[in-house]
Amino acid sequence: MKEITSVHNAAVQLLRELQKPRARRENGLFVCESAKLVGEAVALRLAQALFIEKGREAEYAPMIGQAESAGCELYVVSTAVMQAVSTAKTPQGVVCTARIPQPPKALAGRRLVALDGVQDPGNVGTILRTADAAGILGPGCADLYGAKTLRATMGSVFRVPVLPTNDLPGTLEAMKREGYAVAATELGGQDFYACCPRGKAILVIGSEGQGISKPVRDAATHHLALPMRGGAESLNAAVAAGIMIYEMAREQA
């Protein structure tokens, strides 16, 4: 393993640059920080370079061995370097760069989830973690490979296929031609439990502040809302998505 003690090292500089969306797009790489995320990236042979804090090599010995056998670059770094490259308050002593998976050319599955301008990284990550389905990310959503989003996915980013699109209404129209209902969630919609589509369906979750955009609303075949029996006007996007995803999955079972 190569040892790095300077934050000015080229490999360390790349790690820091990859905190920016543009650098992630240009390099096709993102940063995994937790032991869980790093372990999954290594196991899937997506890890490109592995960084271990000096003195913790024994703790991560199995991961190091697996990464080495996959041809991953290996570095041991000082505590100061680890703290400099980590966005976590308490770094876990392991970081890696990983290749961004290629998005699917098309989506398949009985239940899909589409996000329309969901900007909060925690909500995007939590919805991805909740969805045992494929996902469609429309424009204006939080970056899937940003640090906060990745933490919220708890590793689901490696297991759930996601199709980014700059034309969500057009994508939904194409999916409708393949037999999908499009269920837009919005205030004033019909009762979700009574009117939820029972065949192939795409659940659309709108932005936290603006809700579903008009072009996406126009593409929808169903306009649904969770019944609100208390004084709250709406739910957090991830909470609402979780309730609906589980109900739709229960119906499918």
Number of C-alpha atoms within 10 A of each C-alpha: 13 9 14 20 15 14 19 11 11 11 15 20 14 18 25 17 17 24 18 15 15 11 16 20 13 9 13 15 23 27 30 27 24 21 17 14 24 24 24 19 22 25 14 13 17 21 27 20 21 23 28 25 23 19 12 13 15 10 11 15 12 12 20 23 13 15 24 16 10 16 12 21 17 19 19 22 24 19 15 12 20 24 18 16 21 22 14 13 7 9 18 16 24 26 26 28 26 23 17 18 13 10 11 12 7 9 16 12 11 16 22 22 24 25 27 25 23 27 18 17 22 19 24 26 27 22 25 31 21 18 20 18 20 21 24 22 24 22 17 13 19 21 20 20 24 19 22 19 21 28 22 19 25 16 21 21 22 17 14 16 21 25 18 18 13 11 13 22 20 14 17 21 17 12 19 18 9 10 11 21 24 26 25 27 26 19 15 11 15 17 14 18 14 9 14 21 20 12 14 17 23 26 26 26 23 25 19 18 10 11 18 22 15 10 12 21 20 14 19 22 16 21 21 24 22 20 15 11 7 6 6 7 9 14 12 11 22 22 14 16 25 18 12 20 21 14 15 20 14 9 12 12 6
